Amino acid sequence: MPKQHHFDVLIIGTGSAGLMSALQLSGDLSIALIAKDKLLEGSSYYAQGGISAVLDINDNFTTHVQDTLSTAKGLGDKTAIRFMVENAPKAIASLEHSGVEFTKDKDNYHLTTEGGHSHRRVAHVADKTGQSIQINLFKSVKAKNNITLFENYIAIDLLIKSHDCHGAYILNKNTHQVESFISHKTIIATGGASKAYLYTSNPDTSTGDGIAMAYRAKCIITNMEFTQFHPTCLYHPHAKSFLITEALRGEGGKLVLPNGKAFMHEFDGREELAPRDIVARAIDAQIKIYGLDCVYLDISFKDKNWIKQHFPTIYKKCQSLGIDIAIDAIPVVPAAHYTCGGVQTNLNGQTNVDNLYAVGEVAYTGVHGANRMASNSLLECVVFAKSCANHINQQSTTLTHKKFSQWDASRVALSKEKVVVSHLWDEIRRIMWNFVGIVRSNKRLKYAQHRLDQIQAEVDDYYKLYLISSDLIELRNLVQTAQLIVQSAISRTESRGLHYNEDHPQQAQQATNTVIKES
């Protein structure tokens, strides 16, 4: 008999947003923390650059807000941005309380600058900030007696009755049984959807699970057309989605062609420190104009010991592939990196479905608008995880648990055609890369929509006939999320921020959000 669990709070996702939410919740609450894969696997772990906050006396909240609004291209929510920025120093303090030791310059934080920032305000732990945050938050979580960790569990669907969320059906990947998690409050912290694209900086877990589940639960989904392509991912057959942090450009790294010629000055006066959408399109243009496989990022003019001290992870990774970045320029290409849209929430992480919250990359809070400014992502995770937890702490959890039937798999069979799942997975990612990428057009978007609709029907048929599996769950969510991205992109008849359509190259005078809700 499949298990049925009862908790006060169910948290789906163990990135920085999920872990911080668990830590900030009251110790009187019973908490289930669901890890889709290994506990430390996820985008947060691989974040290199840092977390932005006003920590220097020459910087101020107003400037951080203005920089973020400027990058957001008219779609940033000023109230949400100010809330995030003003709570940033407290977020840094909370991370330090959990054991994160930020890199210091004597007694002060060593602050770097990245694209879009007008001041040095990025606190970091060398070039492995996300890893340090994840490890220390996880240690703190393990020390809490009220938190139960479930590793290798993947959520299937939310349990909804009368527009009220009561938990989720979740597949135990260890036993292949579907278990019911009944909860008073549910927090989705599943991250983004960049694995919808063929080339991405994200780990394999970023398949849009939370966005797709929330959409099926009738949550409002906002601005899914804004997928951020990180300009500089390591281009090497054995690199597998290795990111070259923007902080390297912040320290003077130059983007160059194979002949060593710099080109960013031709696209933006801020050159390498222009916002990511501009840099990514500039690289994409050079690759297409000259028929290149990649461009190069050169930091070799810096002292070797300085490079090894400031970018030890990148130095070691490149060295393992035969690239000495103290001598050689680094081959780089853009890759899907961050989902700026998502499940619409308020400042407390509340969705439009009762007792359902969303925090981190899965959520649309309005702080990124049409383009995310570098190092505001980890900040968003921590700030909104804390506000979400504080809101739940103030709510009553004396509600009676609703009854839900066990998962019924009696009318489905074990699939002998798993090649169908792998084929459709690959096709979706190629469609998204080729037709819904950095530069889009009406014709390419319409083709993508038509083929994804066909794939959705094929996946629905497969889902009804065969036993559930982790791969099938991800495929179902991936095609759902890809359709949301395309639907949103078609709806936006302008170019703004991360969405560039060559049939509508101008930015509209009026900035409006793209809002989708399942009927």
C-alpha positions as CSV (number, residue, x, y, z in Angstrom):
1,M,0.0,0.0,0.0
2,P,1.5,3.4,-1.0
3,K,2.3,5.7,1.9
4,Q,0.3,8.7,2.9
5,H,2.2,11.4,4.8
6,H,0.8,14.3,6.9
7,F,2.8,17.5,7.5
8,D,2.1,21.1,8.4
9,V,4.2,22.4,5.5
10,L,5.3,20.6,2.3
11,I,8.3,22.2,0.5
12,I,9.0,20.9,-3.0
13,G,12.6,21.7,-3.9
14,T,15.9,21.9,-2.0
15,G,17.7,24.9,-3.6
16,S,18.4,28.0,-1.7
17,A,14.7,29.1,-1.7
18,G,13.5,25.7,-0.4
19,L,16.2,25.3,2.2
20,M,15.9,28.9,3.5
21,S,12.1,28.6,3.7
22,A,12.5,25.5,5.8
23,L,14.9,27.2,8.1
24,Q,12.8,30.3,8.6
25,L,9.6,28.3,9.4
26,S,8.6,27.9,13.1
27,G,10.2,25.0,14.9
28,D,6.7,24.0,16.0
29,L,5.7,23.1,12.4
30,S,6.3,19.7,10.9
31,I,8.0,20.1,7.5
32,A,8.5,17.8,4.6
33,L,11.4,18.8,2.3
34,I,11.3,17.1,-1.1
35,A,14.5,16.7,-3.1
36,K,14.0,15.7,-6.7
37,D,17.5,14.3,-7.0
38,K,20.5,14.4,-4.7
39,L,20.0,16.9,-1.9
40,L,22.6,19.3,-3.2
41,E,21.7,19.1,-6.9
42,G,20.1,22.1,-8.4
43,S,20.8,25.5,-10.0
44,S,21.6,27.2,-6.7
45,Y,24.5,24.9,-6.1
46,Y,26.2,25.9,-9.4
47,A,25.7,29.7,-9.0
48,Q,29.3,31.1,-9.1
49,G,29.0,34.9,-9.1
50,G,27.4,35.9,-5.9
51,I,24.5,37.7,-4.3
52,S,23.9,41.4,-4.7
53,A,23.3,43.7,-1.7
54,V,24.1,47.3,-0.7
55,L,27.1,46.7,1.6
56,D,29.4,49.6,0.7
57,I,29.0,53.2,2.2
58,N,29.3,54.6,-1.3
59,D,26.3,52.6,-2.6
60,N,22.6,53.0,-1.7
61,F,19.2,51.3,-2.0
62,T,17.9,53.8,-4.5
63,T,20.7,53.1,-6.9
64,H,20.3,49.3,-6.6
65,V,16.6,49.7,-7.3
66,Q,17.2,52.0,-10.3
67,D,19.8,49.5,-11.8
68,T,17.3,46.7,-11.4
69,L,14.4,48.7,-12.9
70,S,16.6,49.7,-15.8
71,T,17.6,46.1,-16.6
72,A,13.9,45.0,-16.3
73,K,13.0,47.2,-19.3
74,G,9.8,48.7,-18.0
75,L,8.3,45.5,-16.5
76,G,9.9,45.6,-13.1
77,D,7.6,45.9,-10.1
78,K,9.1,48.8,-8.2
79,T,7.4,47.8,-4.9
80,A,8.8,44.3,-5.1
81,I,12.2,45.4,-6.2
82,R,12.5,47.9,-3.3
83,F,11.3,45.2,-0.9
84,M,14.0,42.9,-2.1
85,V,16.8,45.5,-2.2
86,E,16.0,46.8,1.3
87,N,16.0,43.3,2.7
88,A,19.3,42.3,1.0
89,P,21.7,43.2,3.9
90,K,19.5,41.1,6.2
91,A,19.6,38.2,3.7
92,I,23.4,38.4,3.8
93,A,23.3,38.3,7.6
94,S,21.0,35.3,7.6
95,L,23.4,33.4,5.3
96,E,26.3,34.3,7.5
97,H,24.3,33.0,10.5
98,S,24.0,29.7,8.6
99,G,27.8,29.5,8.2
100,V,28.4,31.1,4.8
101,E,31.8,32.9,4.9
102,F,31.8,35.6,2.2
103,T,35.2,36.6,0.8
104,K,36.6,39.6,2.6
105,D,39.1,42.3,1.7
106,K,40.6,43.0,5.1
107,D,37.6,43.7,7.3
108,N,35.2,44.5,4.5
109,Y,33.3,42.4,2.0
110,H,35.2,41.9,-1.3
111,L,32.5,43.2,-3.7
112,T,32.5,42.6,-7.4
113,T,30.5,44.2,-10.2
114,E,28.5,42.5,-12.9
115,G,26.3,43.5,-15.8
116,G,23.7,46.2,-15.1
117,H,25.2,47.2,-11.7
118,S,26.5,50.7,-11.4
119,H,28.4,49.9,-8.2
120,R,30.4,47.0,-6.7
121,R,27.7,45.3,-4.7
122,V,28.1,41.5,-5.4
123,A,29.2,39.6,-2.3
124,H,30.7,36.2,-3.1
125,V,32.5,33.2,-1.8
126,A,35.4,33.1,-4.3
127,D,33.7,31.8,-7.5
128,K,31.6,29.1,-5.7
129,T,29.0,31.2,-3.9
130,G,26.0,28.9,-4.6
131,Q,27.9,25.9,-3.5
132,S,28.8,27.5,-0.1
133,I,25.3,28.7,0.4
134,Q,23.8,25.3,-0.3
135,I,26.2,23.3,1.9
136,N,25.8,25.6,4.9
137,L,22.0,25.9,4.6
138,F,21.8,22.1,4.3
139,K,23.9,21.7,7.4
140,S,21.5,24.0,9.3
141,V,18.5,22.1,8.0
142,K,19.9,18.7,9.1
143,A,20.2,20.1,12.6
144,K,16.4,20.8,12.8
145,N,14.3,18.0,14.3
146,N,11.1,19.3,12.8
147,I,12.3,18.9,9.2
148,T,12.1,15.5,7.4
149,L,14.1,15.2,4.2
150,F,12.9,13.0,1.3
151,E,15.7,12.4,-1.3
152,N,15.0,11.2,-4.8
153,Y,11.3,12.1,-4.8
154,I,9.7,13.9,-7.7
155,A,6.4,15.7,-7.5
156,I,3.7,14.7,-10.0
157,D,0.7,17.0,-9.3
158,L,-0.6,19.2,-6.6
159,L,-3.6,18.0,-4.6
160,I,-6.3,20.6,-5.2
161,K,-9.9,20.9,-3.9
162,S,-12.1,23.9,-4.3
163,H,-9.2,26.1,-5.3
164,D,-7.3,25.1,-2.2
165,C,-4.0,23.2,-2.2
166,H,-3.6,20.3,0.3
167,G,-0.2,18.9,-0.8
168,A,0.9,16.7,-3.7
169,Y,1.2,13.3,-5.2
170,I,4.9,12.5,-5.3
171,L,6.8,9.6,-6.9
172,N,9.4,7.9,-4.6
173,K,12.1,7.2,-7.2
174,N,13.7,4.7,-4.8
175,T,10.6,2.4,-4.6
176,H,8.8,3.5,-7.8
177,Q,5.7,4.0,-5.7
178,V,3.5,7.2,-5.7
179,E,3.0,8.6,-2.2
180,S,0.5,11.2,-1.0
181,F,1.9,14.1,0.9
182,I,-1.0,15.9,2.7
183,S,-0.2,19.4,4.1
184,H,-1.8,22.5,5.4
185,K,0.6,24.7,3.4
186,T,2.6,23.9,0.3
187,I,5.7,25.8,-1.0
188,I,6.9,25.2,-4.6
189,A,10.6,25.9,-4.8
190,T,11.5,23.8,-7.9
191,G,13.5,26.3,-9.9
192,G,13.2,27.2,-13.5
193,A,12.8,25.6,-16.9
194,S,16.1,26.1,-18.8
195,K,16.3,22.4,-19.7
196,A,13.6,23.1,-22.2
197,Y,16.5,24.3,-24.3
198,L,19.2,22.2,-26.0
199,Y,22.1,24.2,-24.5
200,T,21.8,25.4,-20.9
201,S,23.9,26.2,-17.9
202,N,21.5,24.5,-15.7
203,P,21.6,21.0,-14.2
204,D,19.3,18.2,-15.4
205,T,16.7,19.0,-12.7
206,S,15.5,22.3,-14.3
207,T,12.6,20.9,-16.2
208,G,9.9,23.4,-15.2
209,D,8.1,21.0,-12.9
210,G,6.7,23.6,-10.5
211,I,5.5,25.9,-13.2
212,A,3.7,23.1,-15.1
213,M,2.1,21.7,-11.9
214,A,1.0,25.2,-10.8
215,Y,-0.5,25.9,-14.2
216,R,-2.4,22.6,-14.1
217,A,-3.7,23.7,-10.6
218,K,-5.0,26.9,-12.2
219,C,-2.3,29.3,-10.9
220,I,-1.6,32.5,-12.9
221,I,1.6,32.2,-15.0
222,T,3.3,35.5,-16.0
223,N,5.9,36.5,-18.6
224,M,7.2,33.1,-19.6
225,E,8.7,34.5,-22.8
226,F,11.6,36.0,-20.9
227,T,14.2,33.2,-20.8
228,Q,17.6,34.6,-20.0
229,F,20.5,33.2,-22.0
230,H,23.8,33.5,-20.0
231,P,26.3,35.0,-22.5
232,T,29.3,32.9,-21.4
233,C,29.1,29.2,-20.9
234,L,32.2,27.2,-21.5
235,Y,32.3,25.7,-25.0
236,H,33.9,22.3,-24.9
237,P,32.6,18.8,-25.7
238,H,33.3,17.6,-22.1
239,A,32.3,20.8,-20.2
240,K,28.6,19.8,-19.8
241,S,26.9,23.1,-18.9
242,F,29.8,24.8,-17.1
243,L,29.2,28.5,-16.5
244,I,31.8,31.2,-16.8
245,T,30.7,33.7,-14.1
246,E,29.9,37.3,-15.1
247,A,32.2,38.4,-12.4
248,L,35.1,37.5,-14.7
249,R,33.9,40.2,-17.1
250,G,33.4,42.4,-14.0
251,E,37.1,42.2,-13.4
252,G,38.0,43.3,-16.9
253,G,37.6,40.1,-19.0
254,K,37.1,41.0,-22.7
255,L,35.0,39.2,-25.3
256,V,36.9,38.6,-28.5
257,L,36.8,36.9,-31.9
258,P,39.2,34.1,-32.8
259,N,41.6,36.7,-34.1
260,G,41.6,38.5,-30.7
261,K,39.5,41.5,-31.9
262,A,37.1,42.8,-29.2
263,F,33.5,43.5,-30.4
264,M,31.2,44.5,-27.5
265,H,32.0,48.3,-28.1
266,E,30.1,47.9,-31.4
267,F,26.9,47.0,-29.5
268,D,26.7,48.9,-26.3
269,G,28.7,51.6,-24.5
270,R,28.9,49.5,-21.4
271,E,30.7,46.8,-23.5
272,E,31.2,43.6,-21.5
273,L,29.1,44.9,-18.6
274,A,26.0,45.6,-20.6
275,P,22.9,43.6,-19.4
276,R,22.9,39.9,-20.4
277,D,20.3,40.2,-23.1
278,I,22.5,42.6,-25.0
279,V,25.7,40.6,-24.5
280,A,24.0,37.3,-25.5
281,R,22.6,38.8,-28.7
282,A,26.0,40.4,-29.6
283,I,27.7,37.0,-29.2
284,D,24.9,35.3,-31.2
285,A,25.3,37.9,-34.0
286,Q,29.1,37.4,-34.2
287,I,28.7,33.6,-34.3
288,K,26.2,33.9,-37.2
289,I,28.0,36.6,-39.1
290,Y,31.4,34.8,-39.1
291,G,30.2,31.2,-39.0
292,L,31.9,30.5,-35.7
293,D,31.3,27.8,-33.2
294,C,32.0,30.2,-30.3
295,V,33.7,33.4,-29.3
296,Y,36.3,33.9,-26.6
297,L,36.6,35.5,-23.2
298,D,40.1,36.7,-22.3
299,I,41.3,37.4,-18.8
300,S,44.9,36.4,-19.5
301,F,46.2,39.9,-19.0
302,K,45.7,39.4,-15.3
303,D,48.4,37.9,-13.1
304,K,48.2,34.1,-12.9
305,N,48.2,34.1,-9.1
306,W,45.4,36.7,-9.0
307,I,43.3,34.6,-11.4
308,K,43.8,31.4,-9.3
309,Q,42.9,33.3,-6.1
310,H,39.7,35.0,-7.5
311,F,38.5,32.3,-9.9
312,P,39.8,29.0,-8.5
313,T,36.9,26.8,-9.7
314,I,37.0,28.2,-13.3
315,Y,40.8,27.9,-13.4
316,K,40.7,24.2,-12.3
317,K,37.9,23.3,-14.6
318,C,39.5,24.9,-17.7
319,Q,42.9,23.5,-16.8
320,S,41.3,20.0,-16.6
321,L,40.2,20.5,-20.3
322,G,43.6,21.7,-21.4
323,I,42.9,25.5,-21.2
324,D,45.2,27.7,-19.1
325,I,43.1,30.8,-18.7
326,A,46.2,32.7,-17.5
327,I,47.5,32.2,-21.1
328,D,44.5,31.2,-23.3
329,A,41.2,32.9,-23.9
330,I,38.2,30.8,-22.8
331,P,35.9,29.5,-25.6
332,V,32.3,30.6,-24.7
333,V,28.7,30.5,-26.1
334,P,25.4,31.7,-24.8
335,A,23.1,29.1,-23.1
336,A,19.7,29.1,-21.5
337,H,20.3,30.1,-18.0
338,Y,17.3,31.6,-16.1
339,T,13.5,31.7,-16.3
340,C,12.4,35.3,-15.5
341,G,8.7,34.5,-15.7
342,G,6.8,31.9,-13.6
343,V,4.1,31.4,-11.1
344,Q,2.7,34.9,-10.1
345,T,3.0,35.6,-6.4
346,N,2.8,38.5,-4.0
347,L,5.5,39.7,-1.6
348,N,4.7,36.8,0.8
349,G,5.1,34.2,-2.0
350,Q,1.3,33.5,-2.1
351,T,-0.2,32.4,-5.4
352,N,-3.8,32.8,-6.4
353,V,-4.5,29.3,-5.1
354,D,-5.2,29.1,-1.4
355,N,-2.4,27.7,0.8
356,L,0.0,27.4,-2.1
357,Y,3.2,29.4,-2.2
358,A,6.0,29.7,-4.8
359,V,9.5,31.0,-4.1
360,G,12.8,31.3,-6.1
361,E,13.1,31.0,-9.8
362,V,9.8,29.2,-10.2
363,A,8.0,32.4,-9.0
364,Y,7.2,35.6,-10.8
365,T,7.5,38.3,-8.1
366,G,8.1,41.2,-10.6
367,V,11.7,41.8,-9.4
368,H,13.2,40.8,-12.8
369,G,10.6,42.0,-15.3
370,A,11.8,41.5,-18.9
371,N,15.5,40.8,-17.8
372,R,17.2,39.7,-14.6
373,M,20.1,41.7,-13.4
374,A,23.1,39.6,-12.4
375,S,23.2,38.2,-8.8
376,N,19.7,39.3,-8.0
377,S,18.6,35.6,-8.3
378,L,20.1,34.2,-5.1
379,L,19.0,37.4,-3.4
380,E,15.4,36.9,-4.5
381,C,15.5,33.3,-3.3
382,V,16.6,34.3,0.2
383,V,14.5,37.4,0.7
384,F,11.2,35.9,-0.5
385,A,11.8,32.6,1.2
386,K,12.0,34.5,4.5
387,S,8.9,36.6,3.8
388,C,7.0,33.4,2.7
389,A,8.0,31.5,5.9
390,N,7.1,34.5,8.1
391,H,3.7,34.7,6.5
392,I,3.1,31.0,7.1
393,N,4.3,31.3,10.7
394,Q,1.5,33.8,11.3
395,Q,-1.2,31.5,9.9
396,S,-3.3,28.9,11.6
397,T,-2.4,25.3,10.9
398,T,-5.3,23.8,12.9
399,L,-7.3,23.1,9.7
400,T,-8.6,19.6,9.2
401,H,-6.7,17.5,6.6
402,K,-8.8,16.8,3.6
403,K,-9.0,13.2,2.5
404,F,-7.5,12.2,-0.9
405,S,-7.6,8.8,-2.5
406,Q,-4.5,6.8,-3.1
407,W,-2.8,7.0,-6.5
408,D,-4.5,4.5,-8.8
409,A,-2.2,2.7,-11.3
410,S,-4.4,-0.3,-11.8
411,R,-5.4,0.5,-15.4
412,V,-2.0,1.3,-16.8
413,A,0.9,-1.0,-18.0
414,L,4.7,-1.0,-17.9
415,S,6.0,0.7,-21.0
416,K,8.2,-1.2,-23.4
417,E,8.7,1.9,-25.6
418,K,10.8,4.2,-23.4
419,V,12.6,5.4,-26.6
420,V,9.4,7.4,-27.2
421,V,10.1,9.5,-24.1
422,S,13.7,10.1,-24.9
423,H,13.0,11.0,-28.5
424,L,10.3,13.5,-27.6
425,W,12.5,15.0,-24.8
426,D,15.2,15.6,-27.4
427,E,12.8,17.0,-30.0
428,I,11.3,19.5,-27.6
429,R,14.7,20.9,-26.7
430,R,15.8,21.2,-30.3
431,I,12.6,22.9,-31.3
432,M,13.0,25.4,-28.4
433,W,16.7,26.1,-29.3
434,N,16.1,26.5,-33.0
435,F,12.8,28.4,-33.0
436,V,12.4,30.0,-29.6
437,G,15.9,31.1,-28.9
438,I,17.8,34.3,-28.5
439,V,16.4,35.8,-31.8
440,R,12.8,34.8,-32.7
441,S,10.4,35.4,-35.6
442,N,6.6,35.0,-36.0
443,K,7.1,32.1,-38.4
444,R,9.5,30.2,-36.2
445,L,7.2,30.7,-33.1
446,K,4.2,29.4,-35.0
447,Y,6.0,26.3,-36.2
448,A,7.2,25.6,-32.6
449,Q,3.6,26.1,-31.3
450,H,2.2,23.7,-33.9
451,R,4.7,20.9,-33.2
452,L,4.6,21.3,-29.4
453,D,0.8,21.0,-29.6
454,Q,1.3,17.7,-31.4
455,I,3.9,16.5,-28.9
456,Q,1.6,17.5,-26.0
457,A,-1.1,15.2,-27.4
458,E,1.3,12.3,-27.8
459,V,2.6,12.8,-24.2
460,D,-1.0,12.9,-22.9
461,D,-1.8,9.6,-24.6
462,Y,1.4,8.0,-23.3
463,Y,0.7,9.3,-19.7
464,K,-2.7,7.7,-19.7
465,L,-1.5,4.3,-20.9
466,Y,1.7,3.6,-19.0
467,L,3.1,3.5,-15.5
468,I,4.5,6.8,-14.2
469,S,8.2,7.3,-14.2
470,S,10.6,10.1,-13.4
471,D,11.4,10.6,-17.1
472,L,7.7,10.7,-18.0
473,I,6.9,13.2,-15.3
474,E,9.7,15.5,-16.5
475,L,8.7,15.1,-20.2
476,R,5.1,16.0,-19.3
477,N,6.2,19.1,-17.4
478,L,8.8,20.0,-20.1
479,V,6.3,20.1,-23.0
480,Q,3.8,22.0,-20.8
481,T,6.3,24.6,-19.9
482,A,7.7,24.9,-23.5
483,Q,4.1,25.6,-24.7
484,L,3.7,28.3,-22.1
485,I,7.0,30.0,-23.2
486,V,5.9,29.9,-26.9
487,Q,2.3,31.0,-26.1
488,S,3.8,34.0,-24.2
489,A,6.3,34.8,-26.9
490,I,3.6,34.8,-29.6
491,S,1.4,37.1,-27.5
492,R,4.2,39.7,-27.2
493,T,4.2,41.7,-30.5
494,E,7.3,43.8,-29.6
495,S,10.9,43.3,-28.6
496,R,11.6,43.9,-25.0
497,G,14.4,42.7,-22.7
498,L,15.1,39.0,-23.2
499,H,12.4,38.6,-25.9
500,Y,13.7,39.7,-29.3
501,N,11.4,39.1,-32.3
502,E,12.9,40.3,-35.7
503,D,9.3,40.8,-37.0
504,H,8.6,43.2,-34.2
505,P,12.1,44.8,-33.5
506,Q,10.7,47.9,-31.7
507,Q,9.8,48.2,-28.0
508,A,6.2,49.2,-27.5
509,Q,5.5,52.5,-25.6
510,Q,3.3,50.7,-23.1
511,A,4.9,47.9,-21.0
512,T,2.4,45.1,-20.2
513,N,2.8,41.7,-18.6
514,T,1.9,38.5,-20.5
515,V,-0.6,36.6,-18.2
516,I,-1.7,33.0,-18.8
517,K,-4.2,31.1,-16.8
518,E,-5.6,27.6,-17.5
519,S,-9.3,27.9,-18.2
